[in-house]
Amino acid sequence: MNSRSVVAAVGAAVIVALLTACTPEPQPAPTPTPTSTAFASEADAFAAAEETYRAYVDALNQVDLSDPATFEAVYAWTTGEANAASRQSFSQMHAEGLTVGGVSTPTVVEARSSEDAPDGVEVAVCVDVSQVTLVNPSNESVVAPDRRDVQSLLLDLEVGETPTGWSISLISGREGEPACS
């Protein structure tokens, strides 16, 4: 449910509560509208999906592995498998005493319709991770030596309770267009 739907639902609940206080007959709760229609157009939905990914990357760039409170901003943009994987990964890196540095930078973000998820979207991204470091307590890099500087990813997004109305539910590697260099 996006923020507009939440505000509308809360507003409707307040009105119903006020009306039932004034009348002896209980009023039925309004039927919620499907959240998939929360966007005025496909272009608006795609713009919100891109905004979601960029906010997620901003949250990732603020993570301090020594401070689990900083993980919460990342979790807020994820759901399902993406959320579970983030929680497991951050917990493990925190337990190992790893330190992350640098920032990830999206270079391509391309939202597209998904036949597999009619109420969601897929986002193909290229993200530059060349500046991201990950070191152990001995200050030795734990980044795989064959890591590509620019990662090619596919994200599945579903309607969620975030400021943009989308949550990232799955992140996986991808091949094909758009090409990442």
N, C-alpha and C positions, 0 to 999 in steps of 0.2 A: 504494500500500500504506500503510495507516495505521500508527500507532506500535504498536498492539496486535499487528497482523500481523507487524511487523518483530521485535518482542520474541519472539513465538511462533516465527517462522522461525529466529531466532538461537538460541533455546533448543533447538529441535529439532535444529539443526545441531551444537550442542555435545554433545547426548546421542548423536547418531549417531557423532560423532567419538570419544567416550569408548567407546562400544560396539564400534566397529571396532578400537580399540586392544586390546581384550580378546579378540576372536574372530578366527579366521583368515579367515572368510568376510566379504566386503564387504557392508554393509547398504545397501539402496537408500534414496535420499533420500526423505523424505516428499513426497507430492504437495501442492503449495500449494493452499489453499482460495481460491476466488474472492474478491477483495477487496470486491466489491459486497455481500457478505453480512456485512461487518464491523460493521454497525450493527444493534443489537438490534431497532430498529423504524424506521419511516419518520420518526416524530417525533424520534428520536435523530439520524438522518441530517440532517434539516432543522435541528436545533439546532446540529449541527457545521458545517453550511454557513453558518449565520448567524455563528457564532464565527469561521469562516475569513474571511469578509468583514470583520468588525470588526477582526481581527488585521491584515489587509491594510491597512485604513485607518490603523490605529495605526502601521504601518511607513511608510506614505506620509507621515504627519504628522511623522516623524522624519528624513526625507530632507534632507540638506544638499547642494545641487547642486555645491558646491565640493569635496565629499568623496565620491568614488565608492564608498568602503567602506560608506557608509550606504545605498546602493542594494540591497545584498545581501539585507537583510531583506525588501524588497518582492519581489525575485526568488524568494525562498524560498516565497512563497505563490502563485506563478504557474507556469504551464506552457504549452507550445504557443504559440499566437498571442498570448496576453496577455503571456507572458514576453518574446517577441520584440519586441512593441510597447513594452514598458516599457524594455527594454535600448536600443532605438533612441532613444526619447524622452529618457531620462536622459542618454545619451551626447551627443545633440545639444544639450540644454540646458546640460550641463557645458561642452561645447566653446564655446558662445556666451557663457559667463560669466554666465548668468542666476542670479538669486537668488529663492528661493521663501520665502514667509512665511505665517503663519496656519495654520489647521487646517481640514480637512474633517470634517464631522460627519454620520454617518448619521442620517436622521430616520425612515426606513421601511426595513425589511429583511424581505422576504417570500419564503421559499423555497417552491418548488413542483416537482412532478414534471415531467419533460421527456420527451415521447414521442420527441423527436429523439435523446436520449441516455439510453437505458434504464439505464445504469450510473451516471448522473450526475443532477444537479439543476440547475434554473435558480433564480436569485435575482433578484427584482425589487427594486431599491433606489431610494431618494430620498436624495441626499446634498447637504447644504448646503455649498457652496463659497464662500459670500459673504465669508468672512474670508481666503480664499486670495489672496495677491498673487504676482505673477511680474514681476520687473523686470530690465532689461538693465543692463550696466555703467554706463550714464549715469543710472541710477535712474529710467528711464522704464518705465511699465507696458507689458507686452506681452500683457496679458489682452485678449481680444477684447471690444470695447465692448458687444456684444450677448450676452455670456455670461449665462446664467440663473443666479440665485443658488442655486437648487436644481436639481440635475441628476437626470434620470430615466434610470436605467441598467438593463440586463439583463446578468447574469453567467451564464456556463455554468461549472459546476464538475464536475470529474471526480475519481475516486479518486486520491489522491496521497500522497506521502510527507511529510506535514506533521503537526504534533501533533494536528490535528483529523481527519485522514484525507482531506481534500479539498484540491484545488488549483484555482485559478481559471484556466480555459483560454481564455476569451473574454470581453471586455467590450465592450458596444455600447450605443448609445442605444436608447430604447424609447418607445413611446406606450401609452396605455391604463392600466388599473388595475395597481397602486394609483396613484392620481393624486398628483403631487407639487405642492406649492404654494410 
